Amino acid sequence: MNKNLVKVPFFKKIGFKLTLCFMIPVCFLIVLGTISYKKAEDAITTNYKNTSLQTMSSMNQYITLAVDSVQAAYKGYLSDEELNYYFKGIYDNDSILKANTRTSYYTSFSSGITTDDLLSNVFFLSDAHEPIVTTMTKEKNLYTTFKNSEQGAMVVKDKYSYFLFGNRCDADTALQTDSSKYSLRLARHLTGSSSVMIVDLAHSVVQDTLETMDCGEGSYVGLITCDGTEFYSNGATDVNLTETSFYQSAASSDAKEGMERVDFMNRDFLFLYSKIDGRNAMLVSLIPNSTITAQASEIRILTIAITVIASVLAGLLGTLIARSYSTTIKRFVQNLNSISSGDLTISVKTTRKDEFSLLGNGINSMTDHMKDLLSGILEVSEELNVVSAQVSQTSETFLQTSETIQSSVSEIETGSQKLDTDTDDCLNQMDSLSQQITQVSDNTTQIQDLAMAAGNAIVTGTDSVQKLNESAVSTFEITQNVIASIEALAEKSKSIGEIIVTMNNIAEETSLLSLNASIEAARAGEAGRGFTVVAEQIKRLANQSIAASDEVTKIIEEIIGNTDQAVAVAKQSEEIVANQKDAVQITASSFRDIRDQVDSLVAALEEITANMEDMEGNRKTTLEAMESIASIATETAACASAVYQTTDEQLSAITTLENEANNMQKRSEKLSELLRQFKI
C-alpha cells in the first residue's frame, strides 16, 4: 500500500507542475519577443522598400532628364534645312558646299561631345552619302549595317519615334564603338531620306546613377531598355532578367513602379522596378531578403538570449521549490501510512512555517478526534451485542404467531376464489346469450335498412325510366326532323346538278365562239394574230370550265348517294327509337310492382324489430342482477386475498427482521474485533 502511494507519474508531480507554471510566463516572453522581432523586421523591411523605391524614382527622374535634354539638344537637327539637303542629295552637284556642310556639322558634333559630359558619340548614317560620325570609322554602307541589327530594325519600322536602346548592338564594330564607351543610345530615323540619327550617352550617365543606390552585397541594380539590353552597376552579364516571368508581368502591367518578393537563381529577392516614361525602359533592382532583414538580426539574437536565460532560471527555481515540497510531503505520507495502519499514537512534526505547518497540525488534530471517536464506538458496540440477542429472540416468537394467522387466511381465500369462479361462469353464459340477442336485433335492423334503401332505389329508378321515356319521345321527334333535313339536302343537290348542266352548255358555246374567232383571225392574217392568242385563251378557259363541271358533277352524284344512305339509316333509327319507347314503358310498370312488394316487407320487419326490443329489455334486467352477484363475490375474494397478502408481507418482514438481527449481532462482534486493532 505504501509503495503504491509513493509511485506518482512524472507529469503529475509537483516539480513538473511548478516548472510548467514557471515556463508559462517564459512562453509569453517568447511570444512577445517573436512579435516584437516580427514587427521590427516588418518596419525595417517596409522602410527599406520605401527608401529603395524612392531612390529608384530619383534615378528614374535623373535618367529621364538626361535623355530628354540630349533629345531636346539634337531634335533640331532633324528639321535642320542644310543637314536635310545634305542627306537628300541636293548638294551632290556642288562638291565644295557638300564638303563644307559635312565638315561644319562634324565640328559641331565633336565640340558637343567635348563640352557635354552626357555625350559619348554622335552618328548620322547614310548609304548614299558620306556619314557624319564622331568616331574614326571608315566603313561603307553604315546605314544598311545598322538597319540589319535588332536596334536598326526597330528604328526603320517606326520612323517617327525616338528609341532608347542599351549599349549592345551588332553594328558597334562597324561604328568603332563598344559597350564600355557608352551606356544608352538615342536613335531616330530622318524624315524624307534613308538616314538615321544616333546619339550615344556617356557610360557614366547610367553607371554613376545606378551606383548611387547601394543595396548591399548580392544585390543587382540595373537598367533594361526596349531592345532587352540589361545594364547593371556591378557589370553582371549573366542575370538575364528579361526571361523571368515576374519581369514580363511587371513590363506588361500599367503600374509605373512596384515591388514583389520573387525566387530568382534559387534565392529569395525583393524585386523593385520603375518605368521610364515614354522610353519603354525600366530601372530594376534585386535585393536579397537576407540583406533587408540583416538590421533585425540583433533583435532576434537578444530575444533568443533572454528566452534561453529565462527558461534556465525557471527550470532551476521550479526544481528547487519542488524538491523542498517533495521532502516534506514524503515525510507526511509516511506518517499518514502509519496512521492508516491503525497506529494512532503517531504525531506529525515539521519545522516549516508555511501551509505545510497547518497541514501537520490538521493531521494531529484529526488523529486525536479519531481516538475519541473509536473509544465511543467501542462502548456502543458492546451494548449493541446485548440488544441484538434480545431482538433475535423476540422475532422468533412473532414468526410462529404470524404463520398460524396466515394458514387461516389461506383457507378463507380458497373458498372466496371458488365462489368468484362460479359467478364468473354464470355471468359469461348470460353475456353470450345477450350478445346473440343483440346480433339478431342488429341483423333485423340491417335488413330493414336494406329494404328501405331498395324502396328508395326503386323510386329513383322509376323516375329515371320516366325521364328515359320522355327522352325517347324527344329522340323520335329529332330523328324525324333529321330525315326531313336530309331529304331537303338531296333536293338541293339535284338543283346544283341542273346548274352544272347549264355551265357545261355555256362552256361548249364559249368553245364554239373561240373556234369561230380563230377562223376569223386566220382570215385576217398578220393583223389577227393577237386576236388568235385571245381566242386560244378563251378556248383553254372553256375546256377548263367543262373539266371542272365534270368534277363537280361527280361530287354532287356522290353527295346524292350519301344522302340517300343517310335517309335510310335515319328511318332505321326511327324504328329503333319507337321500339325503345315501348320497352321503357314496360320497365316502368315492372318497377312499380317491385315497389309494392318492398313496402310489404318493410312493414313485416318493423313488427319483428318491436318484439326484439322487448327481449332486449328483459336481457338487460337479468344481466344487471348477475353482475351485482359477481361484484360481491369479487370483493369478497379481493378482501381475502388482501388479508392473505398482508399476513404474507408481515411474515416476510418478521423473517427479514430475524435475519437482520442475526447479521447485526455478527457485525457487532466483527466491529469489536476491528476496534481492538487500534492503538489508542
C-alpha positions as CSV (number, residue, x, y, z in Angstrom):
1,M,0.0,0.0,0.0
2,N,2.8,2.5,1.0
3,K,4.7,1.5,-2.2
4,N,1.7,2.4,-4.4
5,L,1.3,5.8,-2.8
6,V,4.9,6.7,-3.5
7,K,4.6,5.9,-7.2
8,V,3.4,9.2,-8.7
9,P,3.6,9.7,-12.5
10,F,6.2,12.3,-13.6
11,F,3.7,14.6,-15.3
12,K,1.6,14.6,-12.1
13,K,4.5,15.5,-9.7
14,I,4.6,19.0,-8.1
15,G,8.0,19.6,-9.5
16,F,6.8,19.1,-13.1
17,K,3.7,21.3,-12.5
18,L,5.8,24.1,-10.8
19,T,8.3,24.1,-13.7
20,L,5.4,24.1,-16.1
21,C,3.9,27.1,-14.3
22,F,7.2,28.9,-14.4
23,M,7.5,28.2,-18.1
24,I,4.2,29.8,-19.0
25,P,5.5,33.4,-18.4
26,V,8.6,32.3,-20.3
27,C,6.4,31.2,-23.2
28,F,4.6,34.6,-23.2
29,L,8.0,36.2,-23.2
30,I,9.0,34.1,-26.2
31,V,5.7,35.2,-28.0
32,L,6.4,38.8,-27.1
33,G,9.9,38.6,-28.4
34,T,8.8,36.9,-31.6
35,I,6.0,39.5,-32.2
36,S,8.5,42.3,-31.4
37,Y,11.1,40.9,-33.8
38,K,8.4,40.4,-36.5
39,K,7.1,43.9,-36.1
40,A,10.7,45.3,-36.1
41,E,11.5,43.2,-39.2
42,D,8.4,44.4,-40.9
43,A,9.0,48.0,-40.1
44,I,12.6,47.8,-41.2
45,T,11.6,46.0,-44.4
46,T,8.8,48.5,-45.2
47,N,11.2,51.4,-44.6
48,Y,13.9,49.7,-46.7
49,K,11.4,49.1,-49.5
50,N,10.1,52.6,-49.5
51,T,13.6,54.1,-49.4
52,S,14.7,51.9,-52.2
53,L,11.7,52.7,-54.3
54,Q,12.2,56.5,-53.7
55,T,15.9,56.2,-54.7
56,M,14.9,54.4,-57.9
57,S,12.3,57.1,-58.6
58,S,15.1,59.7,-58.2
59,M,17.3,57.7,-60.5
60,N,14.4,57.5,-63.0
61,Q,14.0,61.3,-62.9
62,Y,17.7,61.9,-63.4
63,I,18.0,59.5,-66.4
64,T,14.8,60.8,-67.9
65,L,16.1,64.4,-67.5
66,A,19.5,63.4,-69.1
67,V,17.8,61.7,-72.1
68,D,15.3,64.4,-72.5
69,S,18.0,67.1,-72.5
70,V,20.0,65.2,-75.1
71,Q,16.9,64.6,-77.2
72,A,16.0,68.3,-77.0
73,A,19.5,69.3,-78.0
74,Y,19.6,67.1,-81.1
75,K,15.9,67.3,-82.0
76,G,16.6,70.4,-84.0
77,Y,19.0,68.6,-86.4
78,L,16.1,66.5,-87.6
79,S,14.5,69.6,-89.1
80,D,17.7,71.4,-89.9
81,E,17.5,72.6,-93.6
82,E,21.1,72.2,-94.5
83,L,21.5,68.8,-92.9
84,N,18.4,67.5,-94.7
85,Y,19.6,69.0,-98.0
86,Y,22.9,67.1,-97.5
87,F,21.3,63.7,-96.9
88,K,18.6,64.2,-99.6
89,G,21.4,64.7,-102.2
90,I,20.6,68.4,-103.0
91,Y,24.2,69.3,-102.5
92,D,25.6,66.5,-104.7
93,N,26.2,68.8,-107.7
94,D,28.2,71.1,-105.5
95,S,31.1,69.1,-104.0
96,I,32.6,72.1,-102.2
97,L,29.3,73.0,-100.5
98,K,28.7,69.4,-99.6
99,A,32.1,69.0,-98.1
100,N,31.8,72.2,-96.1
101,T,28.4,71.2,-94.8
102,R,29.7,67.8,-93.6
103,T,32.8,69.5,-92.0
104,S,30.6,72.1,-90.3
105,Y,28.3,69.5,-88.7
106,Y,31.2,67.2,-87.8
107,T,32.9,70.1,-86.0
108,S,29.7,71.0,-84.2
109,F,29.1,67.4,-83.1
110,S,32.7,66.9,-81.9
111,S,32.5,70.1,-79.9
112,G,29.3,69.0,-78.3
113,I,30.9,65.7,-77.2
114,T,33.8,67.5,-75.7
115,T,31.8,70.0,-73.8
116,D,28.8,67.9,-72.7
117,D,29.6,65.1,-70.2
118,L,26.4,63.4,-71.1
119,L,27.5,62.6,-74.7
120,S,29.8,59.8,-76.0
121,N,29.4,59.8,-79.8
122,V,27.0,61.2,-82.5
123,F,26.2,59.3,-85.7
124,F,24.2,60.4,-88.8
125,L,24.3,57.3,-91.0
126,S,23.5,57.1,-94.7
127,D,24.5,54.8,-97.6
128,A,24.0,57.2,-100.4
129,H,26.1,60.0,-98.7
130,E,29.1,60.1,-96.6
131,P,28.0,59.7,-92.9
132,I,28.8,62.3,-90.3
133,V,30.2,60.5,-87.3
134,T,32.4,61.4,-84.3
135,T,34.4,58.2,-84.5
136,M,37.3,57.2,-86.8
137,T,35.2,54.6,-88.7
138,K,35.8,54.3,-92.5
139,E,33.2,51.6,-93.1
140,K,30.8,51.9,-96.0
141,N,27.1,51.4,-96.0
142,L,26.7,52.1,-92.3
143,Y,23.0,52.7,-92.7
144,T,22.5,49.2,-94.0
145,T,24.7,47.7,-91.4
146,F,22.7,49.4,-88.6
147,K,19.4,48.6,-90.3
148,N,20.2,44.9,-90.3
149,S,20.8,45.0,-86.5
150,E,18.0,44.5,-83.9
151,Q,18.1,48.2,-83.0
152,G,18.1,49.3,-86.6
153,A,15.1,47.1,-87.5
154,M,13.0,48.8,-84.7
155,V,14.0,52.3,-85.9
156,V,13.3,51.6,-89.6
157,K,9.9,50.1,-88.7
158,D,8.8,53.2,-86.8
159,K,10.4,56.3,-88.5
160,Y,8.6,58.9,-86.4
161,S,9.6,57.8,-82.8
162,Y,12.6,58.2,-80.6
163,F,14.1,54.9,-79.3
164,L,16.3,54.5,-76.2
165,F,18.5,51.4,-76.6
166,G,21.1,49.8,-74.5
167,N,24.9,49.6,-75.1
168,R,25.0,46.4,-77.0
169,C,24.4,46.4,-80.8
170,D,25.7,44.3,-83.7
171,A,26.7,47.4,-85.6
172,D,29.0,48.7,-82.9
173,T,32.1,47.1,-84.5
174,A,31.4,48.9,-87.8
175,L,30.8,52.2,-85.9
176,Q,34.1,51.6,-84.0
177,T,32.5,51.8,-80.5
178,D,31.6,49.3,-77.8
179,S,29.6,48.9,-74.6
180,S,32.4,50.3,-72.5
181,K,32.2,53.7,-74.2
182,Y,28.5,54.4,-73.9
183,S,25.6,53.3,-71.7
184,L,22.5,54.3,-73.7
185,R,21.7,55.0,-77.3
186,L,19.1,57.5,-78.6
187,A,18.1,56.8,-82.2
188,R,15.5,58.2,-84.7
189,H,15.0,58.0,-88.4
190,L,15.3,61.1,-90.6
191,T,12.1,62.0,-92.4
192,G,12.4,62.0,-96.2
193,S,15.7,60.2,-96.6
194,S,17.4,56.9,-95.9
195,S,19.3,58.2,-92.9
196,V,19.3,57.7,-89.2
197,M,20.4,59.8,-86.2
198,I,22.2,58.0,-83.3
199,V,23.3,59.8,-80.1
200,D,25.3,57.7,-77.6
201,L,25.1,58.8,-74.0
202,A,28.3,58.6,-71.9
203,H,28.9,55.4,-69.9
204,S,28.9,57.5,-66.6
205,V,25.3,58.6,-67.2
206,V,23.9,55.3,-66.2
207,Q,26.8,53.8,-64.3
208,D,27.1,56.7,-61.8
209,T,23.4,56.9,-61.4
210,L,23.0,53.2,-60.7
211,E,25.9,53.2,-58.2
212,T,24.0,55.8,-56.1
213,M,21.8,53.0,-55.0
214,D,23.8,50.7,-52.8
215,C,21.6,47.8,-51.8
216,G,24.2,45.6,-50.2
217,E,26.1,42.5,-51.1
218,G,24.5,40.2,-53.6
219,S,22.2,42.9,-54.9
220,Y,21.6,43.9,-58.6
221,V,20.7,47.4,-59.7
222,G,20.3,47.9,-63.5
223,L,18.5,49.4,-66.4
224,I,16.7,47.4,-69.1
225,T,16.0,49.1,-72.4
226,C,13.4,48.4,-75.1
227,D,15.7,46.1,-77.0
228,G,16.1,43.9,-74.0
229,T,19.6,45.1,-73.1
230,E,20.4,44.8,-69.4
231,F,22.9,47.2,-67.9
232,Y,23.9,46.5,-64.2
233,S,26.1,48.7,-62.0
234,N,28.3,45.8,-60.9
235,G,28.9,44.7,-64.6
236,A,26.9,41.5,-64.2
237,T,26.3,39.8,-67.6
238,D,24.6,36.5,-66.6
239,V,21.4,37.8,-64.9
240,N,19.0,37.5,-67.9
241,L,16.2,39.2,-66.0
242,T,14.1,39.7,-69.2
243,E,13.4,36.0,-69.4
244,T,11.8,35.8,-66.0
245,S,8.0,35.7,-65.5
246,F,8.0,38.4,-62.8
247,Y,9.8,40.9,-65.1
248,Q,7.5,40.2,-68.0
249,S,4.5,40.6,-65.7
250,A,5.8,44.0,-64.5
251,A,6.6,45.1,-68.0
252,S,3.1,44.3,-69.3
253,S,1.3,46.0,-66.3
254,D,0.1,49.5,-66.3
255,A,1.8,50.4,-63.0
256,K,4.8,52.8,-63.3
257,E,6.5,51.3,-60.3
258,G,6.2,48.4,-57.9
259,M,7.8,45.7,-55.8
260,E,7.3,42.0,-55.0
261,R,9.1,39.1,-53.4
262,V,10.5,36.7,-56.0
263,D,12.5,33.5,-56.2
264,F,15.4,34.1,-58.6
265,M,18.5,31.9,-59.0
266,N,17.4,29.8,-56.1
267,R,17.4,32.8,-53.7
268,D,14.8,35.0,-52.2
269,F,14.9,38.5,-53.6
270,L,12.9,41.7,-53.4
271,F,12.2,42.8,-56.9
272,L,11.7,46.6,-57.4
273,Y,11.0,48.4,-60.7
274,S,10.4,51.9,-62.0
275,K,9.4,52.5,-65.7
276,I,10.9,55.5,-67.6
277,D,8.0,57.4,-69.2
278,G,7.9,57.3,-73.0
279,R,11.1,55.3,-73.4
280,N,9.9,51.7,-72.9
281,A,12.7,51.2,-70.5
282,M,12.8,50.1,-66.9
283,L,15.0,50.6,-63.8
284,V,15.2,47.4,-61.8
285,S,16.8,46.2,-58.6
286,L,17.1,42.8,-57.0
287,I,17.8,42.9,-53.2
288,P,18.3,39.7,-51.2
289,N,15.8,39.5,-48.3
290,S,18.7,38.5,-46.0
291,T,20.2,41.9,-46.6
292,I,16.9,43.6,-45.8
293,T,16.4,41.7,-42.6
294,A,20.1,42.0,-41.5
295,Q,19.3,45.0,-39.3
296,A,16.8,43.0,-37.4
297,S,19.3,40.3,-36.5
298,E,20.4,42.0,-33.3
299,I,16.8,42.0,-32.0
300,R,16.5,38.3,-32.9
301,I,19.8,37.4,-31.1
302,L,18.8,39.4,-28.0
303,T,15.3,37.8,-27.9
304,I,16.8,34.3,-28.1
305,A,19.4,35.0,-25.4
306,I,16.8,36.4,-23.0
307,T,14.4,33.5,-23.7
308,V,17.2,30.9,-23.0
309,I,18.2,32.6,-19.7
310,A,14.6,32.9,-18.6
311,S,13.9,29.2,-19.4
312,V,17.0,28.0,-17.4
313,L,16.1,30.2,-14.4
314,A,12.5,29.0,-14.4
315,G,13.7,25.3,-14.6
316,L,16.1,25.8,-11.6
317,L,13.6,27.7,-9.4
318,G,10.9,25.1,-10.2
319,T,13.3,22.2,-9.3
320,L,14.5,23.8,-6.0
321,I,11.0,24.6,-4.8
322,A,9.6,21.2,-5.9
323,R,12.4,19.4,-4.1
324,S,11.7,21.3,-0.9
325,Y,8.0,20.4,-1.1
326,S,8.6,16.8,-2.1
327,T,10.8,16.2,1.1
328,T,8.1,17.5,3.4
329,I,5.3,15.6,1.5
330,K,7.2,12.3,1.7
331,R,7.5,12.7,5.5
332,F,3.8,13.5,5.8
333,V,2.9,10.5,3.6
334,Q,5.0,8.1,5.9
335,N,3.2,9.4,9.0
336,L,-0.2,9.0,7.3
337,N,0.6,5.5,6.2
338,S,1.3,4.6,9.8
339,I,-2.0,6.1,10.9
340,S,-3.9,4.3,8.2
341,S,-2.3,1.0,9.5
342,G,-4.1,1.7,12.9
343,D,-1.3,3.4,14.9
344,L,-3.0,6.5,16.3
345,T,-0.1,7.3,18.6
346,I,1.8,8.9,15.7
347,S,2.4,12.7,15.8
348,V,3.3,14.7,12.7
349,K,6.2,17.2,13.3
350,T,7.6,19.8,10.8
351,T,9.9,22.8,11.1
352,R,8.3,24.7,8.1
353,K,6.3,27.9,8.9
354,D,4.1,27.8,5.8
355,E,0.9,25.9,4.8
356,F,2.7,22.6,5.5
357,S,2.7,23.5,9.2
358,L,-1.0,24.0,9.1
359,L,-1.4,20.6,7.4
360,G,0.7,18.9,10.1
361,N,-1.4,20.4,12.8
362,G,-4.6,19.4,11.0
363,I,-3.4,15.8,10.8
364,N,-2.5,15.7,14.5
365,S,-6.0,17.1,15.3
366,M,-7.6,14.5,13.1
367,T,-5.7,11.7,15.0
368,D,-6.9,13.0,18.4
369,H,-10.5,13.1,17.2
370,M,-10.3,9.6,15.8
371,K,-9.1,8.3,19.2
372,D,-12.1,9.8,20.9
373,L,-14.5,8.5,18.3
374,L,-13.1,5.0,18.3
375,S,-13.4,4.9,22.2
376,G,-17.1,5.8,21.9
377,I,-17.7,3.3,19.1
378,L,-16.2,0.5,21.1
379,E,-18.6,1.2,24.1
380,V,-21.6,1.3,21.7
381,S,-20.6,-1.9,20.0
382,E,-20.6,-3.8,23.3
383,E,-24.1,-2.6,24.1
384,L,-25.3,-3.4,20.6
385,N,-24.3,-7.1,21.1
386,V,-26.7,-7.4,24.1
387,V,-29.6,-5.7,22.2
388,S,-29.1,-7.8,19.1
389,A,-29.6,-11.0,21.1
390,Q,-32.9,-9.7,22.6
391,V,-34.3,-8.7,19.2
392,S,-33.4,-12.1,17.7
393,Q,-35.4,-13.9,20.5
394,T,-38.5,-11.7,20.1
395,S,-38.6,-12.1,16.3
396,E,-38.7,-15.9,16.6
397,T,-41.8,-15.7,18.8
398,F,-43.5,-13.3,16.4
399,L,-42.7,-15.5,13.5
400,Q,-44.5,-18.5,14.9
401,T,-47.7,-16.5,15.6
402,S,-47.8,-15.0,12.0
403,E,-47.5,-18.4,10.4
404,T,-50.7,-19.6,12.3
405,I,-52.7,-16.5,11.1
406,Q,-51.5,-16.9,7.5
407,S,-52.8,-20.6,7.4
408,S,-56.4,-19.5,8.5
409,V,-56.5,-16.6,6.0
410,S,-55.4,-19.0,3.2
411,E,-58.4,-21.3,3.7
412,I,-60.8,-18.2,3.6
413,E,-59.2,-17.1,0.3
414,T,-59.6,-20.5,-1.3
415,G,-63.4,-20.5,-0.6
416,S,-63.8,-16.9,-1.9
417,Q,-62.0,-17.7,-5.1
418,K,-64.3,-20.8,-5.8
419,L,-67.4,-18.6,-5.4
420,D,-65.9,-15.9,-7.6
421,T,-65.1,-18.5,-10.3
422,D,-68.7,-20.0,-10.4
423,T,-70.2,-16.5,-10.5
424,D,-68.0,-15.6,-13.5
425,D,-69.1,-18.7,-15.4
426,C,-72.8,-17.8,-15.0
427,L,-72.1,-14.2,-16.0
428,N,-70.2,-15.3,-19.1
429,Q,-73.2,-17.5,-20.2
430,M,-75.6,-14.6,-19.8
431,D,-73.3,-12.3,-21.6
432,S,-73.1,-14.8,-24.5
433,L,-76.9,-15.0,-24.7
434,S,-77.1,-11.2,-24.6
435,Q,-74.7,-11.0,-27.5
436,Q,-76.7,-13.4,-29.6
437,I,-80.0,-11.4,-29.0
438,T,-78.2,-8.2,-29.8
439,Q,-76.8,-9.8,-33.0
440,V,-80.3,-10.9,-34.1
441,S,-81.6,-7.4,-33.4
442,D,-78.8,-5.8,-35.4
443,N,-79.4,-8.2,-38.4
444,T,-83.1,-7.3,-38.4
445,T,-82.3,-3.7,-38.4
446,Q,-79.9,-4.1,-41.2
447,I,-82.5,-6.0,-43.3
448,Q,-85.0,-3.2,-42.6
449,D,-82.5,-0.6,-43.7
450,L,-81.7,-2.6,-46.9
451,A,-85.4,-2.9,-47.7
452,M,-85.9,0.8,-47.3
453,A,-82.8,1.6,-49.4
454,A,-84.2,-0.8,-52.1
455,G,-87.5,1.1,-52.0
456,N,-85.7,4.4,-52.4
457,A,-83.7,2.9,-55.3
458,I,-86.8,1.7,-57.0
459,V,-88.4,5.1,-56.7
460,T,-85.2,6.6,-58.2
461,G,-85.2,4.0,-61.0
462,T,-88.9,4.7,-61.8
463,D,-88.1,8.4,-62.1
464,S,-85.1,7.6,-64.4
465,V,-87.3,5.3,-66.6
466,Q,-89.9,8.1,-66.8
467,K,-87.2,10.6,-67.9
468,L,-85.8,8.0,-70.4
469,N,-89.3,7.6,-71.8
470,E,-89.5,11.4,-72.3
471,S,-86.0,11.4,-73.9
472,A,-87.1,8.6,-76.3
473,V,-90.1,10.7,-77.5
474,S,-87.8,13.7,-78.0
475,T,-85.2,11.5,-79.8
476,F,-88.0,10.2,-82.1
477,E,-89.1,13.7,-83.0
478,I,-85.4,14.8,-83.6
479,T,-84.9,11.8,-85.9
480,Q,-87.9,12.7,-88.0
481,N,-86.5,16.3,-88.3
482,V,-83.1,14.9,-89.4
483,I,-84.8,12.8,-92.1
484,A,-86.7,15.8,-93.4
485,S,-83.4,17.9,-93.4
486,I,-81.6,15.2,-95.4
487,E,-84.4,14.9,-97.9
488,A,-84.3,18.7,-98.4
489,L,-80.5,18.5,-98.9
490,A,-81.0,15.8,-101.6
491,E,-83.4,18.1,-103.5
492,K,-80.8,21.0,-103.3
493,S,-78.1,18.7,-104.6
494,K,-80.2,17.9,-107.6
495,S,-80.7,21.6,-108.2
496,I,-76.9,22.1,-108.2
497,G,-76.7,19.4,-110.8
498,E,-79.0,21.3,-113.1
499,I,-76.8,24.4,-112.6
500,I,-73.8,22.4,-113.6
501,V,-75.5,21.3,-116.8
502,T,-76.2,24.9,-117.7
503,M,-72.5,25.8,-117.0
504,N,-71.4,23.0,-119.4
505,N,-73.7,24.4,-122.1
506,I,-72.2,27.8,-121.7
507,A,-68.6,26.3,-121.8
508,E,-69.5,24.5,-125.1
509,E,-70.9,27.6,-126.7
510,T,-67.7,29.5,-125.5
511,S,-65.6,26.9,-127.1
512,L,-67.5,27.2,-130.4
513,L,-67.2,31.0,-130.2
514,S,-63.4,30.6,-129.7
515,L,-63.2,28.4,-132.7
516,N,-65.1,30.9,-134.9
517,A,-62.7,33.7,-133.5
518,S,-59.7,31.6,-134.5
519,I,-61.1,31.1,-138.0
520,E,-61.7,34.8,-138.4
521,A,-58.2,35.6,-137.1
522,A,-56.7,33.3,-139.6
523,R,-58.5,35.1,-142.3
524,A,-57.3,38.4,-141.1
525,G,-53.7,37.2,-141.4
526,E,-50.9,39.1,-139.7
527,A,-53.3,41.6,-138.2
528,G,-55.4,38.9,-136.4
529,R,-52.5,37.2,-134.6
530,G,-53.2,39.0,-131.3
531,F,-56.9,38.0,-131.6
532,T,-55.8,34.4,-132.2
533,V,-54.0,34.3,-128.9
534,V,-57.1,35.7,-127.1
535,A,-59.3,33.0,-128.9
536,E,-56.9,30.3,-127.7
537,Q,-57.0,31.5,-124.1
538,I,-60.9,31.6,-124.3
539,K,-60.9,28.0,-125.6
540,R,-58.5,26.9,-122.9
541,L,-60.7,28.5,-120.2
542,A,-63.8,26.8,-121.8
543,N,-62.1,23.5,-121.6
544,Q,-61.1,24.0,-118.0
545,S,-64.7,25.0,-117.2
546,I,-66.0,21.8,-118.8
547,A,-63.5,19.7,-116.9
548,A,-64.3,21.5,-113.6
549,S,-68.0,21.0,-114.2
550,D,-67.5,17.3,-114.8
551,E,-65.6,17.1,-111.4
552,V,-68.4,19.0,-109.6
553,T,-71.0,16.7,-111.2
554,K,-69.2,13.6,-109.9
555,I,-69.0,15.2,-106.4
556,I,-72.7,16.0,-106.4
557,E,-73.6,12.5,-107.5
558,E,-71.6,11.2,-104.5
559,I,-73.4,13.6,-102.2
560,I,-76.8,12.5,-103.5
561,G,-75.8,8.8,-103.0
562,N,-74.5,9.5,-99.4
563,T,-77.7,11.5,-98.7
564,D,-79.9,8.6,-99.8
565,Q,-77.9,6.3,-97.4
566,A,-78.3,8.8,-94.6
567,V,-82.1,8.9,-95.1
568,A,-82.2,5.0,-95.0
569,V,-80.2,5.0,-91.8
570,A,-82.3,7.7,-90.2
571,K,-85.5,5.7,-91.0
572,Q,-84.0,2.7,-89.3
573,S,-83.1,4.8,-86.2
574,E,-86.8,6.0,-86.2
575,E,-88.0,2.4,-85.9
576,I,-85.4,1.6,-83.2
577,V,-86.5,4.7,-81.1
578,A,-90.1,3.6,-81.4
579,N,-89.2,0.1,-80.1
580,Q,-87.1,1.7,-77.3
581,K,-90.1,3.8,-76.2
582,D,-92.3,0.6,-75.8
583,A,-89.5,-1.1,-73.8
584,V,-89.2,1.8,-71.4
585,Q,-92.9,1.8,-70.6
586,I,-92.7,-2.0,-69.8
587,T,-89.7,-1.4,-67.5
588,A,-91.6,1.4,-65.6
589,S,-94.5,-1.0,-64.9
590,S,-92.1,-3.6,-63.5
591,F,-90.5,-1.1,-61.1
592,R,-94.0,-0.2,-59.7
593,D,-94.8,-3.8,-58.9
594,I,-91.4,-4.3,-57.1
595,R,-92.0,-1.2,-55.0
596,D,-95.3,-2.5,-53.7
597,Q,-93.7,-5.8,-52.6
598,V,-90.8,-4.0,-50.8
599,D,-93.4,-1.9,-48.9
600,S,-95.0,-5.1,-47.6
601,L,-91.5,-6.4,-46.5
602,V,-90.7,-3.2,-44.6
603,A,-93.9,-3.5,-42.6
604,A,-93.2,-7.1,-41.5
605,L,-89.6,-6.1,-40.4
606,E,-90.9,-3.3,-38.3
607,E,-93.1,-5.7,-36.3
608,I,-90.1,-8.1,-35.8
609,T,-88.0,-5.2,-34.5
610,A,-90.6,-4.2,-31.9
611,N,-90.6,-7.8,-30.5
612,M,-86.7,-7.8,-30.3
613,E,-86.7,-4.6,-28.3
614,D,-88.9,-6.2,-25.6
615,M,-86.5,-9.2,-25.4
616,E,-83.5,-6.8,-25.1
617,G,-85.2,-5.1,-22.0
618,N,-85.6,-8.5,-20.3
619,R,-82.0,-9.4,-21.1
620,K,-80.6,-6.3,-19.5
621,T,-82.5,-6.8,-16.3
622,T,-81.2,-10.4,-15.9
623,L,-77.6,-9.3,-16.8
624,E,-77.6,-6.5,-14.2
625,A,-78.6,-9.0,-11.4
626,M,-75.8,-11.4,-12.4
627,E,-73.3,-8.5,-12.5
628,S,-74.3,-7.5,-8.9
629,I,-73.7,-11.1,-7.6
630,A,-70.3,-11.3,-9.4
631,S,-69.3,-7.9,-8.0
632,I,-70.0,-9.0,-4.4
633,A,-68.1,-12.3,-4.9
634,T,-65.2,-10.4,-6.4
635,E,-65.0,-8.0,-3.5
636,T,-65.1,-10.9,-1.0
637,A,-62.2,-12.7,-2.8
638,A,-60.2,-9.4,-3.1
639,C,-60.6,-8.8,0.7
640,A,-59.4,-12.3,1.5
641,S,-56.5,-12.0,-0.9
642,A,-55.6,-8.6,0.6
643,V,-55.6,-10.1,4.1
644,Y,-53.5,-13.1,2.9
645,Q,-51.1,-10.8,1.2
646,T,-50.8,-8.6,4.3
647,T,-50.1,-11.6,6.5
648,D,-47.6,-12.9,3.9
649,E,-45.8,-9.5,3.9
650,Q,-45.8,-9.4,7.7
651,L,-44.3,-12.9,7.8
652,S,-41.7,-11.9,5.3
653,A,-40.9,-8.7,7.3
654,I,-40.5,-10.8,10.5
655,T,-38.2,-13.2,8.7
656,T,-36.1,-10.3,7.4
657,L,-36.1,-8.8,10.9
658,E,-34.8,-12.1,12.4
659,N,-32.1,-12.3,9.7
660,E,-31.0,-8.7,10.2
661,A,-30.9,-9.2,13.9
662,N,-28.6,-12.2,13.4
663,N,-26.5,-10.2,11.0
664,M,-26.3,-7.2,13.3
665,Q,-25.1,-9.4,16.1
666,K,-22.4,-10.8,13.8
667,R,-21.3,-7.3,12.6
668,S,-21.3,-6.1,16.1
669,E,-18.9,-8.8,17.0
670,K,-16.7,-8.0,13.9
671,L,-16.7,-4.3,14.8
672,S,-15.5,-5.1,18.2
673,E,-12.6,-7.1,16.7
674,L,-11.7,-4.3,14.4
675,L,-11.7,-1.6,17.1
676,R,-9.3,-3.7,19.2
677,Q,-6.7,-3.3,16.4
678,F,-6.3,0.4,17.0
679,K,-3.7,1.7,19.4
680,I,-5.2,4.5,21.5
